[in-house]
Amino acid sequence: MSQRSGGVALVTEHNPQSSLFIAYINEHADCSVTQLSPGDAPSSVADDIAVVLLDHDHVDDALLQAWQAEAASRDHRLCIAALNLKDGEEAAEVLSYAHLSGVFYRTDSLDMICKGIDRLLEGHLWMSRALMSHLIEFFRKQSINSYRPACGLTQRELEIIGLLGSGASNMQIADRLFVSEHTVKSHLYNIFKKIDVHNRTQAVNWARQNLGAPPPLFHFDQRKGAKGCNHSTP
């Protein structure tokens, strides 16, 4: 997909500041912006919305995962980006469990945000060069360590715990690995026993601490490429 046609949805609390922000974007970016509250179900977003901006100050991890699931259900025609991230370190942490196409910092100017939104609508990624460099280095380390055993986990168990960290359900993991859902449950039981945890959240936290966070799965076939912006990352 070389270009997305449609508008932008901003998911944040309704207040005077968000109203002013939307008014500015509507005037200066090449798109129209509507607002959704964090309590609105992701499935309620209009079909003509192409980019969703999630205000990190008002969207928790569970809601972010729900928006990712909605994007996946639409064959990733819906682009997810995060707004109001503190710095590059926080962005890298979010990207460890979220498949974002765009990252905007609190320090970004309104003009920079407009430029980034336009690039997302054109089918590009939008994040700082420093953050892109961090991700490239992450992928290199993952490649080096991909076949090393970790804490007694098999390669298939490592694949499953990685998909678990990306927010995938048992059914989605089964579809991805071409196995039954029962097989996934059996693997999860063995994983939990080996690493001494009791639920999915604990397993994901263990993986981040001991294996490194799972990399974000960008869909490059649906975008022209990754474009870094000119602002610097702390």
C-alpha positions in Angstrom: 0.0 0.0 0.0 1.8 3.1 -1.2 -0.7 5.6 0.3 -3.5 5.6 2.8 -6.7 7.5 2.0 -8.7 8.7 5.0 -8.6 10.7 8.1 -6.9 10.7 11.5 -8.4 9.8 14.9 -6.9 11.1 18.1 -7.5 9.0 21.2 -7.2 11.2 24.2 -9.2 12.9 27.0 -11.6 15.6 25.9 -10.3 19.0 27.2 -9.5 22.5 25.9 -5.9 21.5 25.1 -6.9 18.5 22.9 -9.5 20.7 21.1 -6.9 23.3 20.3 -4.5 20.6 19.1 -7.1 19.1 16.8 -8.1 22.5 15.4 -4.4 23.1 14.6 -3.9 19.7 12.9 -7.1 20.1 10.9 -5.9 23.5 9.6 -2.2 22.7 8.9 -2.0 18.9 8.1 -3.3 17.4 4.9 -6.1 15.5 6.6 -9.1 15.8 8.9 -8.9 14.8 12.6 -11.6 13.4 14.8 -11.4 12.7 18.5 -12.1 9.5 20.4 -12.0 9.1 24.2 -9.9 6.3 25.8 -13.2 4.7 26.8 -14.3 4.2 23.2 -14.0 0.8 21.8 -11.4 0.5 19.0 -14.0 -1.3 16.9 -16.0 2.0 16.9 -13.5 3.8 14.8 -14.9 4.8 11.4 -13.9 2.8 8.3 -12.5 5.9 6.7 -9.9 6.5 9.5 -6.4 5.6 8.3 -4.2 6.8 11.2 -4.9 6.5 14.9 -2.8 8.7 17.3 -2.8 7.3 20.8 -2.0 9.9 23.5 0.4 8.0 25.7 -0.6 10.1 28.7 -4.1 8.7 28.6 -3.8 5.2 27.0 -2.5 2.3 29.0 -0.9 -0.9 27.7 -4.1 -2.9 27.6 -5.8 -0.3 25.4 -2.8 0.0 23.2 -2.9 -3.8 22.6 -6.7 -3.5 21.9 -5.9 -0.9 19.2 -3.2 -3.2 17.7 -5.7 -6.0 17.5 -8.2 -3.8 15.7 -5.5 -2.7 13.2 -4.7 -6.4 12.6 -8.3 -7.2 12.1 -8.3 -4.6 9.3 -5.3 -6.1 7.6 -3.2 -3.3 9.0 -4.9 -0.7 6.8 -5.2 1.2 10.1 -1.9 2.8 11.1 -1.1 3.2 14.9 1.1 5.9 16.2 1.9 7.1 19.8 1.8 10.7 20.8 3.4 12.5 23.8 6.2 10.1 24.5 8.7 11.5 26.9 11.9 10.6 25.1 13.7 8.0 23.0 14.1 5.6 26.0 10.4 5.6 26.7 9.7 5.1 22.9 12.0 2.1 22.8 10.2 0.6 25.7 6.8 1.1 24.1 8.1 -0.3 20.8 9.2 -3.5 22.7 5.6 -4.5 23.0 3.7 -2.4 20.5 3.8 -2.4 16.7 3.8 1.3 16.1 4.2 3.1 12.7 4.9 6.5 14.2 6.4 8.0 17.4 5.9 11.6 18.5 7.6 13.2 21.5 6.2 15.8 23.9 8.9 18.2 22.7 7.9 17.9 19.0 6.5 21.1 17.6 3.0 21.2 16.1 4.5 21.7 12.7 6.7 18.6 13.1 3.6 16.6 14.2 1.7 17.7 11.1 4.6 16.7 8.9 4.8 13.3 10.6 1.0 12.7 10.2 1.3 13.6 6.5 4.1 11.1 6.1 2.1 8.4 7.9 -0.8 9.0 5.5 1.6 8.6 2.6 2.5 5.1 3.8 5.8 5.8 5.6 7.0 5.1 9.1 7.7 8.2 11.2 10.3 8.2 14.1 13.6 9.8 14.9 16.8 8.6 13.3 18.2 7.8 16.7 15.3 5.6 17.5 15.6 3.8 14.1 19.3 3.2 14.8 18.3 1.7 18.2 15.8 -0.6 16.5 18.4 -1.7 13.9 20.9 -2.5 16.6 18.2 -4.4 18.5 17.4 -6.5 15.4 21.2 -7.2 15.0 21.4 -8.5 18.6 18.3 -10.6 18.2 19.7 -12.1 15.0 23.0 -13.0 16.8 21.1 -14.5 19.8 18.2 -16.1 17.9 19.5 -19.7 18.1 21.1 -19.6 21.5 19.2 -21.6 24.2 17.8 -19.5 27.0 17.0 -20.8 30.5 16.1 -24.2 29.1 13.5 -22.9 26.7 13.3 -24.6 23.3 13.4 -22.6 20.0 9.6 -23.1 19.6 9.0 -21.9 23.2 11.2 -18.8 22.6 9.0 -18.1 19.5 5.9 -18.4 21.5 7.0 -16.2 24.4 8.1 -13.6 21.8 4.6 -13.6 20.2 3.1 -13.5 23.7 5.1 -10.3 24.3 3.7 -8.8 21.2 0.2 -9.1 22.6 -0.9 -12.1 20.5 -3.7 -14.3 21.7 -3.4 -18.1 21.8 -5.4 -18.4 18.6 -3.2 -15.8 16.9 -0.1 -17.6 18.0 -1.5 -20.9 16.7 -2.3 -19.4 13.4 1.1 -17.8 13.1 3.0 -21.0 13.9 0.6 -23.4 12.1 -0.2 -25.4 15.2 -3.4 -26.1 17.2 -4.5 -23.8 20.0 -4.2 -26.8 22.3 -0.5 -27.1 21.4 0.0 -23.5 22.2 -1.5 -24.0 25.6 0.7 -26.9 26.3 3.8 -24.9 25.3 2.7 -22.1 27.6 2.2 -24.5 30.5 5.8 -25.7 30.0 7.1 -22.2 29.6 5.5 -21.0 32.8 6.9 -24.0 34.7 10.4 -23.5 33.3 10.6 -19.8 34.2 8.6 -20.1 37.4 5.7 -17.7 36.5 2.0 -18.1 36.9 0.4 -16.0 34.1 1.0 -14.3 30.7 1.9 -10.9 32.2 4.6 -12.4 34.4 5.9 -14.4 31.5 6.1 -11.2 29.3 7.9 -9.3 32.1 10.3 -12.2 32.6 11.1 -12.3 28.9 11.8 -8.5 28.8 14.2 -8.8 31.7 16.0 -12.0 30.6 15.7 -12.3 26.8 15.2 -8.7 25.6 11.9 -7.4 24.4 10.3 -8.8 21.3 10.9 -6.6 18.3 8.1 -4.6 16.7 6.7 -6.3 13.6 6.6 -3.6 11.0 4.7 -4.4 7.8 7.2 -3.0 5.3 5.2 -4.5 2.4 2.5 -2.0 3.1 4.7 1.0 3.3 7.2 2.7 1.0 9.9 2.6 3.7 11.0 4.0 7.1 11.5 7.7 7.1 13.3 9.3 10.1 12.4 12.9 11.0 14.8 15.6 11.8 14.3 16.1 15.5 16.9 14.6 17.8 16.3 12.0 20.4 17.7 12.4 23.9 
